[in-house]
Amino acid sequence: MRFIPTFDPLVEALKKKAKQQQRKSGGKHADLLNRVARSAGYDHWHHVVQCNKLTTGKRGAEALLAECVAIQEAELRGEVKIVMTGPEVGIGPFVLFSTGIGDAWMLAPEEGGAACLVWRSEARPPRITETTRHIEIGWDGRYELLGAFMHVVTEAEGIGARAVAGYPLDGIRSLIDRALSFERKFAAVIEQEDALEMTEEVIAQVVRLGWEEAKVREFAAQGYRYSPSRNTMLGPVMTSDDDLDELTP
């Protein structure tokens, strides 16, 4: 049986969906449970129940390891999957994702840490241990999402420092934004952490996103930089005492 981390709120949501379908169009409740289970990626309703039993009680490092294994299995099946850990882990939240092209990662949005779970279709065991006081995670290095690339600087064998394209960055950015604290988001804006210099390549990319080329070039001449995560133009680097100068298309 494929193990999918399945917590109680998801089980209740699937049950509710089956009941809604029964009220709307009728049908046997057991058949509807199987249908909603398959729509959620399970083989059948009994698969949901079994995964829920295996998941129940998993806390801390055990829960995080289960999430890592689920992402690794998704990648080895060639599936794209993006998840954010919840309170059951006890630390984080972390964003885990498979890419469908042979790589999978766990990211720590608040600290910028990255741990490779699968590289070039080869699974790598996550380094997660739990002591009586805290959970320890062996991060491989750090990451940044810039434009269409994930930039990593790691000590992981065979990876090192590189920029990788082809990852589902829209979905990853969405969950990273949810995972970040308000303070971290504000600091990222003030420090312009993901801002790109307005090179010809960046200008062309921004224009393809719907910006008017003349305006983009005007902003570039004034020293603005482009933030891919917010799809905005950011004014010259500010201090925390400055007003935020942010432009959208």
SENUSE-544010 format. One line per 3 residues: number of its first residue (from 0); their letters; for each residue x, y, z of N, C-alpha, C. Coordinates in nm, 4 decimals. Atoms other than C-alpha are relative to their C-alpha. Example, Ala and Ser with C-alpha at 12.3 -4.5 7.8 and 13.67 -1.06 7.14 Angstrom:
2
0> as> 0.0890,-0.1190,0.0000,1.2300,-0.4500,0.7800,0.0900,0.1200,0.0000 | -0.0820,-0.1190,-0.0060,1.3670,-0.1060,0.7140,-0.0770,0.1090,0.0730
***
This chain:
249
0> mrf> 0.0837,-0.1192,0.0000,0.0000,0.0000,0.0000,0.0879,0.1252,0.0000 | -0.0708,-0.1277,0.0004,0.1266,0.3489,-0.0873,-0.0408,0.0798,0.1236 | 0.0319,-0.0794,-0.1189,0.1540,0.5546,0.2297,-0.0122,0.1472,-0.0372
3> ipt> 0.0227,-0.1431,0.0186,0.0067,0.9051,0.2101,-0.0322,0.0579,0.1374 | 0.0339,-0.0613,-0.1292,0.0206,1.1185,0.5270,-0.1427,0.0534,-0.0026 | 0.1429,-0.0299,0.0043,-0.3508,1.1516,0.6093,-0.0483,0.0348,0.1397
6> fdp> 0.0411,-0.0454,-0.1321,-0.4583,1.3606,0.9058,-0.1516,0.0112,0.0084 | 0.1440,0.0057,-0.0240,-0.8047,1.3682,1.0596,-0.0807,0.1063,-0.0750 | 0.0802,-0.1004,0.0730,-0.9199,1.7013,0.9046,-0.0257,-0.0360,-0.1462
9> lve> 0.0204,0.0407,0.1387,-0.8671,1.5599,0.5547,-0.1055,-0.1092,-0.0088 | 0.0990,0.1084,-0.0004,-1.0683,1.2459,0.6374,-0.1400,0.0579,0.0149 | 0.1315,-0.0605,-0.0220,-1.3552,1.4586,0.7670,-0.0449,0.0788,-0.1231
12> alk> 0.0350,-0.0770,0.1201,-1.3402,1.6821,0.4582,-0.0468,-0.0919,-0.1123 | 0.0408,0.0949,0.1035,-1.3637,1.3796,0.2270,-0.1372,-0.0594,0.0312 | 0.1312,0.0504,-0.0392,-1.6582,1.2410,0.4235,-0.1089,0.1029,-0.0311
15> kka> 0.0968,-0.1071,0.0250,-1.8340,1.5772,0.3979,-0.0276,0.0143,-0.1487 | 0.0165,-0.0108,0.1453,-1.7730,1.5892,0.0230,-0.0883,-0.1125,-0.0524 | 0.0818,0.1136,0.0432,-1.9241,1.2413,-0.0215,-0.1473,0.0223,0.0366
18> kqq> 0.1369,-0.0267,-0.0420,-2.2341,1.3437,0.1767,-0.0642,0.1076,-0.0872 | 0.0531,-0.1052,0.0866,-2.2723,1.6582,-0.0331,-0.0382,-0.0551,-0.1362 | 0.0310,0.0602,0.1295,-2.2584,1.4541,-0.3530,-0.1230,-0.0886,0.0091
21> qrk> 0.1168,0.0867,-0.0164,-2.5157,1.2104,-0.2130,-0.1286,0.0824,0.0049 | 0.1183,-0.0866,-0.0074,-2.7573,1.4946,-0.1280,-0.0333,0.0599,-0.1360 | 0.0197,-0.0657,0.1288,-2.7075,1.6448,-0.4728,-0.0501,-0.0954,-0.1074
24> sgg> 0.0348,0.0893,0.1108,-2.7323,1.3391,-0.6982,-0.0297,-0.1433,0.0414 | 0.0297,0.1347,-0.0454,-2.7948,1.0337,-0.4806,0.1171,-0.0950,-0.0172 | -0.1051,0.0996,0.0125,-2.5990,0.7106,-0.4934,0.0332,-0.0631,0.1333
27> kha> -0.0392,0.0697,-0.1213,-2.4612,0.4614,-0.2449,0.1152,0.0748,0.0682 | -0.1011,-0.0751,-0.0749,-2.2563,0.6239,0.0312,0.1381,-0.0633,-0.0158 | -0.1291,0.0686,0.0121,-1.9813,0.3594,0.0036,0.0649,0.0296,-0.1354
30> dll> -0.0535,-0.0303,0.1330,-1.9469,0.4199,-0.3712,0.0510,0.1440,-0.0081 | -0.0404,-0.1407,0.0025,-1.9273,0.7952,-0.3182,0.1287,0.0218,0.0787 | -0.1245,-0.0093,-0.0769,-1.6580,0.7534,-0.0514,0.1186,-0.0459,-0.0847
33> nrv> -0.1074,0.0473,0.0885,-1.4514,0.5514,-0.2978,0.0323,0.1029,-0.1081 | -0.0199,-0.0973,0.1066,-1.5051,0.8176,-0.5635,0.0795,0.1211,0.0498 | -0.0723,-0.1174,-0.0505,-1.3913,1.1106,-0.3469,0.1424,-0.0386,0.0422
36> ars> -0.1347,0.0459,-0.0367,-1.0976,0.9012,-0.2231,0.0907,-0.0011,-0.1227 | -0.0801,0.0044,0.1224,-0.9761,0.8423,-0.5795,0.0289,0.1413,-0.0523 | -0.0226,-0.1375,0.0459,-1.0225,1.2117,-0.6636,0.1090,0.0697,0.0814
39> agy> -0.1028,-0.0582,-0.0869,-0.7865,1.2906,-0.3740,0.1340,-0.0732,-0.0116 | -0.1265,0.0683,0.0223,-0.5175,1.0515,-0.4991,0.0147,-0.1350,0.0675 | -0.0037,0.1305,-0.0664,-0.6055,0.7393,-0.2991,-0.0548,-0.1076,-0.0944
42> dhw> 0.0498,0.1101,0.0828,-0.6846,0.3964,-0.4418,-0.1489,-0.0245,0.0235 | 0.1389,0.0219,-0.0395,-1.0164,0.3671,-0.2549,-0.0156,0.0509,0.1426 | 0.0226,-0.0552,-0.1336,-1.1781,0.4643,0.0766,0.0779,-0.0764,0.1071
45> hhv> -0.0764,0.0775,-0.0989,-1.0113,0.1807,0.2691,0.1456,0.0466,0.0029 | -0.1365,-0.0552,0.0064,-0.6784,0.3261,0.1513,0.0097,0.1251,0.0878 | 0.0033,-0.1197,-0.0849,-0.7770,0.6552,0.3184,0.0035,-0.0394,0.1473
48> vqc> 0.0099,0.0432,-0.1397,-0.8662,0.4763,0.6406,0.1330,-0.0559,0.0501 | -0.1265,0.0599,-0.0406,-0.5439,0.2763,0.6516,0.1088,0.1056,0.0149 | -0.1007,-0.1066,-0.0095,-0.3271,0.5818,0.5815,-0.0246,0.0885,0.1215
51> nkl> 0.0331,-0.0803,-0.1175,-0.5129,0.7741,0.8502,0.0446,-0.0694,0.1285 | -0.0435,0.0753,-0.1180,-0.4425,0.4969,1.1023,0.1510,0.0070,0.0167 | -0.1462,-0.0075,-0.0072,-0.0741,0.5018,1.0144,0.0479,0.1401,0.0381
54> ttg> -0.0391,-0.1382,-0.0260,-0.0635,0.8810,1.0370,-0.0340,0.0434,0.1420 | 0.0469,-0.0425,-0.1312,-0.2584,0.9194,1.3614,0.1058,-0.0265,0.1058 | -0.1006,0.0152,-0.1059,-0.0246,0.9774,1.6498,0.1392,0.0415,-0.0427
57> krg> -0.1319,-0.0450,0.0454,0.2673,1.0803,1.4314,0.0174,0.1462,0.0377 | -0.0295,-0.1363,-0.0413,0.4203,1.3914,1.5843,0.1482,0.0262,-0.0193 | -0.1403,-0.0365,0.0020,0.7439,1.5796,1.5588,0.0767,-0.0602,-0.1160
60> aea> -0.0888,0.0539,0.1033,1.0252,1.4095,1.3707,-0.0675,-0.1109,-0.0794 | 0.0679,0.1105,0.0689,0.8089,1.1081,1.2876,-0.0942,0.0530,-0.1075 | 0.0914,-0.0591,0.0982,0.5485,1.3271,1.1157,0.0764,0.0620,-0.1153
63> lla> -0.0791,-0.0638,0.1050,0.8149,1.5202,0.9260,0.0629,-0.1043,-0.0909 | -0.0567,0.1080,0.0811,0.9830,1.2005,0.8106,-0.1060,-0.0599,-0.0922 | 0.1086,0.0531,0.0831,0.6467,1.0737,0.6864,-0.0277,0.0915,-0.1188
66> ecv> 0.0200,-0.0953,0.1095,0.6034,1.3914,0.4810,0.1132,-0.0118,-0.1025 | -0.1149,0.0136,0.0906,0.9545,1.3512,0.3362,-0.0130,-0.1247,-0.0866 | 0.0153,0.1262,0.0730,0.8870,0.9907,0.2382,-0.1096,0.0132,-0.1057
69> aiq> 0.1096,-0.0172,0.0956,0.5572,1.0871,0.0728,0.0449,0.0816,-0.1210 | -0.0500,-0.0817,0.1103,0.7334,1.3539,-0.1358,0.0979,-0.0805,-0.0851 | -0.0937,0.0837,0.0753,1.0106,1.1129,-0.2329,-0.0746,-0.0996,-0.0872
72> eae> 0.0771,0.0970,0.0776,0.7560,0.8529,-0.3428,-0.0709,0.0680,-0.1169 | 0.0659,-0.0732,0.1089,0.5682,1.1153,-0.5451,0.0995,0.0292,-0.1119 | -0.0999,-0.0304,0.1024,0.8888,1.2171,-0.7237,0.0404,-0.1241,-0.0772
75> lrg> -0.0411,0.1228,0.0679,0.9869,0.8602,-0.7999,-0.1109,-0.0539,-0.0899 | 0.1108,0.0335,0.0906,0.6411,0.8198,-0.9586,-0.0134,0.1033,-0.1108 | 0.0061,-0.1048,0.1005,0.7049,1.1322,-1.1654,-0.1109,0.1005,0.0213
78> evk> 0.1102,-0.0897,-0.0308,0.4366,1.3367,-0.9885,0.0505,0.1317,0.0584 | -0.0264,-0.1296,-0.0615,0.4386,1.7036,-0.8952,-0.0876,0.0117,0.1243 | 0.0744,-0.0123,-0.1257,0.3393,1.7545,-0.5321,0.0672,0.1072,0.0848
81> ivm> -0.0523,-0.1084,-0.0823,0.3796,2.0607,-0.3086,-0.0824,0.0058,0.1283 | 0.0718,-0.0013,-0.1269,0.2908,2.0579,0.0621,0.0721,0.0902,0.0998 | -0.0573,-0.0763,-0.1106,0.3460,2.2670,0.3732,-0.0301,-0.0749,0.1289
84> tgp> 0.0220,0.0728,-0.1241,0.3937,2.1031,0.7113,-0.0886,0.0804,0.0942 | 0.0908,-0.0625,-0.0952,0.1439,2.1738,0.9866,0.0527,-0.0046,0.1422 | -0.0424,-0.0078,-0.1401,0.1518,2.2073,1.3651,0.0430,-0.1335,0.0590
87> evg> -0.0377,0.1305,-0.0546,0.1952,1.8319,1.4137,0.1511,-0.0205,0.0012 | -0.1456,0.0145,0.0052,0.5645,1.8696,1.3256,0.0653,0.0682,0.1195 | -0.0536,-0.0667,-0.1179,0.6252,2.1155,1.6072,0.0984,0.1107,-0.0308
90> igp> -0.0870,-0.1083,0.0446,0.8711,2.3337,1.4136,-0.0356,0.0325,-0.1439 | 0.0303,-0.0371,0.1369,0.8661,2.5099,1.0802,-0.0930,0.1193,-0.0034 | 0.0315,0.1026,0.0998,0.6485,2.5335,0.8812,0.1048,-0.0104,-0.1092
93> fvl> -0.0891,0.0268,0.1115,0.8478,2.3771,0.5980,-0.0830,-0.0249,-0.1256 | 0.0638,0.0285,0.1296,0.7626,2.3482,0.2279,0.0764,-0.1131,-0.0656 | -0.0595,0.1155,0.0667,0.8264,2.0138,0.0600,-0.0639,-0.0131,-0.1380
96> fst> 0.0578,0.0125,0.1338,0.7860,1.9521,-0.3101,0.0768,-0.0999,-0.0854 | -0.0578,0.0809,0.1070,0.8448,1.7043,-0.5889,-0.0209,0.0761,-0.1292 | 0.0032,-0.0787,0.1234,0.9045,1.8358,-0.9398,-0.0497,-0.0777,-0.1207
99> gig> 0.0373,0.0819,0.1147,0.8195,1.5437,-1.1674,0.1101,-0.0141,-0.1027 | -0.1122,0.0080,0.0951,1.1576,1.5840,-1.3395,0.1246,-0.0591,0.0656 | -0.1124,0.0695,-0.0614,1.3758,1.3894,-1.0961,0.0543,0.0612,0.1266
102> daw> -0.0505,-0.0658,-0.1201,1.4275,1.6321,-0.8055,-0.1125,0.0232,0.1002 | 0.0956,-0.0339,-0.1057,1.2555,1.6906,-0.4711,0.0777,0.0646,0.1142 | -0.0687,-0.0770,-0.1031,1.3374,1.9277,-0.1865,-0.0908,0.0271,0.1192
105> mla> 0.0684,-0.0569,-0.1163,1.2419,2.0406,0.1620,0.0651,0.1351,0.0266 | -0.0491,-0.1356,-0.0209,1.2726,2.4151,0.2237,-0.0474,0.0541,0.1351 | 0.0352,-0.0714,-0.1226,1.2745,2.6215,0.5427,-0.0139,0.1472,-0.0355
108> pee> 0.0163,-0.1368,0.0482,1.1238,2.9533,0.4248,0.0522,0.1066,0.0949 | -0.0396,-0.1042,-0.0955,1.1950,3.1447,0.7436,0.1508,0.0184,0.0065 | -0.1453,-0.0065,-0.0113,1.5659,3.0580,0.7530,0.0717,-0.0104,-0.1348
111> gga> -0.0628,0.0145,0.1311,1.6294,2.9911,0.3824,0.0759,-0.1299,-0.0172 | -0.0702,0.1277,0.0095,1.7500,2.6341,0.4422,-0.0603,-0.0907,-0.1053 | 0.0456,0.0950,0.1015,1.7284,2.3609,0.1774,0.0607,-0.1370,0.0265
114> acl> -0.0469,0.1382,-0.0120,1.7539,1.9822,0.2026,-0.0516,-0.0779,-0.1198 | 0.0392,0.0756,0.1183,1.7533,1.7652,-0.1086,-0.0537,-0.1368,0.0409 | 0.0620,0.1298,-0.0291,1.5182,1.4651,-0.0876,0.0182,-0.0975,-0.1156
117> vwr> -0.0261,0.0818,0.1191,1.5645,1.3384,-0.4438,0.0812,0.0855,-0.0957 | -0.0803,-0.0727,0.0985,1.8319,1.4394,-0.6942,0.0252,-0.0903,-0.1187 | -0.0149,0.0751,0.1242,1.8302,1.3210,-1.0528,-0.0547,-0.1421,0.0147
120> sea> 0.0756,0.1254,-0.0177,1.5785,1.0463,-0.9608,0.0616,-0.0955,0.1019 | -0.0589,0.0831,-0.1063,1.7903,0.9160,-0.6706,-0.0390,0.0577,0.1357 | 0.0457,-0.0474,-0.1309,1.6291,0.9427,-0.3263,0.1181,0.0125,0.0961
123> rpp> -0.1027,-0.0240,-0.1012,1.8433,1.0841,-0.0472,-0.0664,-0.0003,0.1372 | 0.0655,0.0090,-0.1307,1.7615,0.9950,0.3141,0.0033,0.1334,0.0736 | 0.0004,-0.1247,-0.0778,1.6488,1.3007,0.5116,0.0693,-0.0196,0.1340
126> rit> -0.0731,0.0075,-0.1270,1.8658,1.3746,0.8148,-0.0814,0.0727,0.1076 | 0.0905,-0.0558,-0.1001,1.6042,1.4274,1.0839,0.0077,-0.0851,0.1260 | -0.0045,0.0704,-0.1291,1.6485,1.3329,1.4494,-0.0727,0.0826,0.1042
129> ett> 0.0746,-0.0687,-0.1050,1.4533,1.4177,1.7623,0.0598,-0.0348,0.1348 | -0.0496,0.0187,-0.1364,1.5952,1.4662,2.1089,-0.1151,0.0270,0.0954 | 0.1059,-0.0258,-0.0982,1.4015,1.5133,2.4286,-0.0423,0.1466,-0.0006
132> rhi> 0.0292,-0.1434,-0.0041,1.4124,1.8900,2.3707,-0.0362,0.0604,-0.1356 | 0.0261,-0.0623,0.1284,1.4035,1.9596,1.9985,0.0264,-0.0974,-0.1153 | -0.0231,0.0765,0.1226,1.4141,1.8293,1.6388,0.1199,0.0597,-0.0709
135> eig> -0.1177,-0.0444,0.0736,1.7417,1.8481,1.4500,-0.0123,-0.0433,-0.1456 | 0.0083,0.0272,0.1434,1.7442,1.8724,1.0699,0.1335,0.0323,-0.0635 | -0.1255,-0.0221,0.0707,2.0540,1.8337,0.8564,-0.0260,0.0676,-0.1333
138> wdg> 0.0206,-0.0740,0.1252,2.0140,2.1077,0.5952,0.1241,-0.0101,-0.0862 | -0.1126,0.0097,0.0936,2.2302,2.0753,0.2843,0.0601,0.1364,-0.0317 | -0.0490,-0.1331,0.0350,2.2592,2.4502,0.2286,-0.1143,0.0987,-0.0018
141> rye> 0.0991,-0.1060,0.0065,2.0550,2.7543,0.1312,-0.0570,0.0122,-0.1413 | 0.0648,-0.0145,0.1301,1.8181,2.8467,-0.1503,-0.0526,0.1427,-0.0175 | 0.0716,-0.1219,0.0381,1.6714,3.1483,-0.3305,-0.0818,-0.0314,-0.1242
144> llg> 0.0809,0.0106,0.1209,1.3908,3.1642,-0.5860,0.0099,0.1323,-0.0728 | -0.0212,-0.1209,0.0786,1.4885,3.4156,-0.8520,-0.0483,-0.0233,-0.1425 | 0.0551,0.0181,0.1337,1.2808,3.4482,-1.1660,-0.0489,-0.1421,-0.0206
147> afm> 0.0428,0.1358,0.0336,1.2362,3.1064,-1.3261,0.0921,-0.1062,0.0595 | -0.0999,0.0929,-0.0511,1.5190,2.9474,-1.1264,-0.0039,-0.0107,0.1519 | -0.0313,0.0166,-0.1414,1.5803,2.7999,-0.7849,0.1515,-0.0076,0.0116
150> hvv> -0.1440,-0.0031,-0.0209,1.9349,2.8922,-0.6848,0.0307,-0.0695,0.1324 | -0.0394,0.0695,-0.1218,2.0955,2.6572,-0.4324,0.1513,0.0065,0.0163 | -0.1415,0.0093,-0.0353,2.4301,2.6698,-0.2579,0.0079,-0.1054,0.1095
153> tea> 0.0036,0.1120,-0.0929,2.4844,2.3342,-0.0900,0.1347,-0.0703,0.0070 | -0.1143,0.0885,-0.0140,2.7454,2.0929,0.0336,-0.0370,-0.1424,-0.0408 | 0.0487,0.1328,0.0378,2.5387,1.8020,-0.0995,0.0800,-0.0546,-0.1182
156> egi> -0.0800,0.0636,0.1047,2.7344,1.5580,-0.3130,-0.0732,0.0046,-0.1339 | 0.0563,-0.0035,0.1341,2.6756,1.6114,-0.6832,-0.0859,0.1199,-0.0304 | 0.0856,-0.1165,0.0232,2.4779,1.9340,-0.6371,0.0811,0.1288,0.0069
159> gar> -0.0825,-0.1198,-0.0131,2.7009,2.2094,-0.5035,-0.0805,0.1269,-0.0141 | 0.0684,-0.1268,0.0251,2.6038,2.5595,-0.6166,-0.0454,0.0030,-0.1443 | 0.0533,-0.0031,0.1362,2.3755,2.5893,-0.9174,-0.1373,0.0642,-0.0007
162> ava> 0.1353,-0.0503,0.0213,2.0578,2.7407,-1.0597,-0.0752,-0.1045,-0.0812 | 0.0762,0.1075,0.0634,1.7888,2.4888,-1.1550,-0.1328,0.0545,-0.0508 | 0.1273,-0.0420,0.0593,1.4971,2.5551,-1.3898,-0.0935,-0.1198,-0.0110
165> gyp> 0.0959,0.1070,0.0231,1.1810,2.3546,-1.4541,-0.0785,-0.0417,0.1225 | 0.0739,0.0336,-0.1210,1.0500,2.3471,-1.0963,-0.1354,0.0729,-0.0007 | 0.1321,-0.0665,-0.0050,0.6810,2.4331,-1.0205,0.0025,0.1199,0.0940
168> ldg> -0.0297,-0.1108,-0.0905,0.7807,2.7702,-0.8779,-0.1226,0.0808,0.0414 | 0.1192,-0.0754,-0.0397,0.4362,2.9333,-0.8809,-0.0624,-0.0601,0.1255 | 0.0573,0.0660,-0.1163,0.2988,2.6757,-0.6391,0.0916,0.0050,0.1203
171> irs> -0.0971,-0.0054,-0.1093,0.6171,2.6734,-0.4334,-0.0011,0.1386,0.0636 | 0.0023,-0.1366,-0.0534,0.6151,3.0523,-0.3999,-0.1261,0.0259,0.0815 | 0.1264,-0.0201,-0.0707,0.2499,3.0443,-0.2937,0.0064,-0.0555,0.1419
174> lid> -0.0079,0.0589,-0.1338,0.3175,2.8083,-0.0032,0.1081,0.0661,0.0844 | -0.1039,-0.0708,-0.0749,0.6398,2.9854,0.0937,-0.0569,0.1289,0.0578 | 0.0607,-0.1240,-0.0479,0.4413,3.3073,0.1201,-0.0895,-0.0265,0.1203
177> ral> 0.0853,0.0368,-0.1142,0.1938,3.1329,0.3525,0.0829,-0.0377,0.1212 | -0.0825,0.0483,-0.1102,0.4754,2.9871,0.5601,0.0752,0.1113,0.0719 | -0.0813,-0.1069,-0.0581,0.6606,3.3153,0.6190,-0.0782,0.0808,0.1030
180> sfe> 0.0587,-0.0891,-0.0985,0.5913,3.5246,0.9268,-0.0111,0.1400,-0.0579 | 0.0147,-0.1374,0.0475,0.4803,3.8852,0.8809,0.1335,0.0733,0.0064 | -0.1277,-0.0680,-0.0159,0.8151,4.0053,1.0123,0.0966,-0.0374,-0.1106
183> rkf> -0.0913,0.0465,0.1052,1.0043,3.7943,0.7590,-0.0415,0.0570,-0.1360 | 0.0475,-0.0564,0.1257,0.7844,3.9133,0.4705,0.0376,0.1474,-0.0094 | -0.0299,-0.1425,0.0011,0.8320,4.2756,0.5699,0.1491,0.0231,-0.0224
186> aav> -0.1446,-0.0136,0.0176,1.2089,4.2325,0.5967,0.0406,-0.0298,-0.1437 | -0.0337,0.0354,0.1385,1.2169,4.0686,0.2529,-0.0298,0.1155,-0.0946 | 0.0339,-0.1144,0.0834,1.0420,4.3709,0.1011,0.0997,0.1129,0.0205
189> ieq> -0.0907,-0.1108,-0.0309,1.2615,4.6257,0.2791,0.1395,-0.0275,-0.0556 | -0.1351,0.0342,0.0448,1.5828,4.4407,0.1950,0.0050,-0.0413,-0.1464 | 0.0086,0.0372,0.1411,1.4616,4.3510,-0.1567,0.0781,-0.1286,-0.0285
192> eda> -0.0804,0.1220,0.0072,1.5935,3.9975,-0.1132,-0.0098,-0.0700,-0.1344 | 0.0140,0.0729,0.1267,1.4521,3.8625,-0.4398,-0.0005,0.0936,-0.1204 | 0.0060,-0.0973,0.1080,1.4866,4.1783,-0.6482,0.1084,-0.0257,-0.1043
195> lem> -0.0916,0.0238,0.1111,1.6482,4.1390,-0.9907,0.0377,0.1311,-0.0670 | -0.0429,-0.1147,0.0777,1.8548,4.3959,-1.1731,-0.0703,-0.0024,-0.1360 | 0.0782,-0.0087,0.1235,1.6754,4.5195,-1.4863,0.0899,-0.0162,-0.1236
198> tee> -0.0758,0.0327,0.1201,1.8886,4.3500,-1.7497,-0.0968,-0.0151,-0.1175 | 0.0861,0.0185,0.1170,1.7595,4.3060,-2.1052,-0.0816,-0.1275,0.0112 | 0.0717,0.1269,-0.0159,1.6677,3.9466,-2.0229,-0.1160,0.0145,0.0969
201> via> 0.1065,-0.0201,-0.0981,1.4681,4.0514,-1.7158,-0.1089,0.0893,-0.0582 | 0.0991,-0.0882,0.0623,1.2987,4.3343,-1.9079,-0.0899,-0.0790,-0.0951 | 0.0784,0.0806,0.0943,1.1908,4.0875,-2.1778,-0.0965,-0.0915,0.0737
204> qvv> 0.0851,0.0899,-0.0781,1.0547,3.8478,-1.9152,-0.1169,0.0765,0.0615 | 0.1041,-0.0811,-0.0632,0.8601,4.1260,-1.7380,-0.1039,0.0426,-0.1043 | 0.0922,-0.0400,0.1067,0.7096,4.2451,-2.0677,-0.0913,-0.1164,-0.0365
207> rlg> 0.0828,0.1178,0.0307,0.5903,3.8896,-2.1376,-0.1071,-0.0230,0.1055 | 0.0977,0.0156,-0.1077,0.4081,3.9029,-1.8038,-0.1107,0.1060,-0.0057 | 0.1084,-0.0962,0.0179,0.1977,4.1957,-1.9254,0.0358,0.1442,0.0283
210> wee> -0.0414,-0.1383,-0.0229,0.3996,4.5063,-1.8371,0.0230,0.0696,-0.1345 | -0.0294,-0.0779,0.1196,0.4301,4.7881,-2.0936,0.1504,0.0246,-0.0072 | -0.1449,-0.0080,0.0126,0.7851,4.7888,-2.2283,0.0533,0.1407,0.0276
213> akv> -0.0475,-0.1368,-0.0198,0.8155,5.1690,-2.2278,0.0077,0.0344,0.1485 | 0.0000,-0.0273,-0.1432,0.7205,5.1858,-1.8590,0.1117,-0.0774,0.0697 | -0.1041,0.0819,-0.0615,0.9541,4.9024,-1.7698,0.1365,0.0643,-0.0205
216> ref> -0.1299,-0.0636,0.0278,1.2456,5.0768,-1.9376,0.0144,0.1312,0.0770 | -0.0049,-0.1225,-0.0791,1.1547,5.3995,-1.7610,0.0355,-0.0315,0.1459 | -0.0326,0.0413,-0.1367,1.1599,5.2210,-1.4246,0.1462,-0.0414,0.0112
219> aaq> -0.1393,0.0454,-0.0010,1.4924,5.0600,-1.5129,0.0956,0.1190,0.0024 | -0.0853,-0.1187,0.0051,1.6416,5.4007,-1.5921,0.0020,0.0732,0.1335 | 0.0091,-0.0666,-0.1303,1.5257,5.5259,-1.2500,0.0597,-0.0842,0.1124
222> gyr> -0.0647,0.0826,-0.1016,1.7033,5.2409,-1.0712,-0.0896,-0.1012,0.0672 | 0.0898,0.1005,-0.0571,1.4026,5.0194,-1.0005,0.0529,-0.1407,-0.0306 | -0.0292,0.1409,0.0232,1.4442,4.6432,-0.9687,-0.1321,-0.0771,0.0035
225> ysp> 0.1229,0.0792,0.0138,1.1930,4.3653,-1.0341,-0.0022,-0.1131,0.1016 | 0.0189,0.1078,-0.0965,1.0562,4.1277,-0.7678,-0.0895,-0.1073,-0.0614 | 0.0827,0.1059,0.0601,0.9390,3.7971,-0.9279,-0.1060,-0.0537,0.0951
228> srn> 0.0948,0.0592,-0.0942,0.7696,3.6738,-0.6092,-0.1246,0.0857,0.0165 | 0.1148,-0.0886,-0.0157,0.5431,3.9822,-0.5966,-0.0449,0.0614,-0.1325 | 0.0293,-0.0590,0.1306,0.5442,4.0773,-0.9678,-0.0148,0.1513,0.0128
231> tml> 0.0017,-0.1436,-0.0209,0.6262,4.4343,-0.8682,0.1363,0.0596,-0.0318 | -0.1238,-0.0758,0.0128,0.8873,4.7013,-0.9333,0.0316,0.0620,0.1345 | -0.0404,-0.0535,-0.1287,1.0806,4.7992,-0.6235,0.0969,0.1155,-0.0218
234> gpv> -0.0848,-0.1174,0.0129,1.2363,5.1424,-0.5862,0.1387,-0.0251,0.0535 | -0.1369,0.0139,-0.0502,1.6027,5.1983,-0.5025,0.0016,-0.0439,0.1444 | -0.0057,0.0657,-0.1311,1.7092,5.0054,-0.1909,-0.0259,0.0988,0.1120
237> mts> 0.0454,-0.0879,-0.1069,1.5498,5.1489,0.1221,0.0530,-0.0452,0.1340 | -0.0221,0.0387,-0.1379,1.6069,5.1484,0.4934,-0.1361,-0.0190,0.0630 | 0.1282,0.0253,-0.0673,1.3395,5.0541,0.7449,-0.0741,0.1288,0.0315
240> ddd> 0.0657,-0.1275,-0.0278,1.2672,5.4269,0.7936,-0.0649,0.0594,-0.1238 | 0.0547,-0.0531,0.1239,1.1753,5.4802,0.4275,-0.1407,-0.0513,-0.0247 | 0.1304,0.0479,0.0440,0.8282,5.4543,0.2775,0.0206,-0.1042,-0.1082
243> lde> -0.0082,0.1058,0.0998,0.7740,5.1440,0.0674,-0.0429,0.0532,-0.1357 | 0.0296,-0.0455,0.1356,0.7873,5.2335,-0.3034,-0.0089,-0.1224,-0.0890 | 0.0226,0.1262,0.0710,0.6323,4.9425,-0.4925,-0.1017,0.0232,-0.1093
246> ltp> 0.0867,-0.0233,0.1150,0.4762,4.9469,-0.8380,-0.0417,-0.1322,-0.0621 | 0.0524,0.1188,0.0669,0.2562,4.6930,-1.0141,-0.0445,0.0382,-0.1404 | 0.0379,-0.0346,0.1379,0.1525,4.6645,-1.3803,-0.1324,0.0731,-0.0076
***
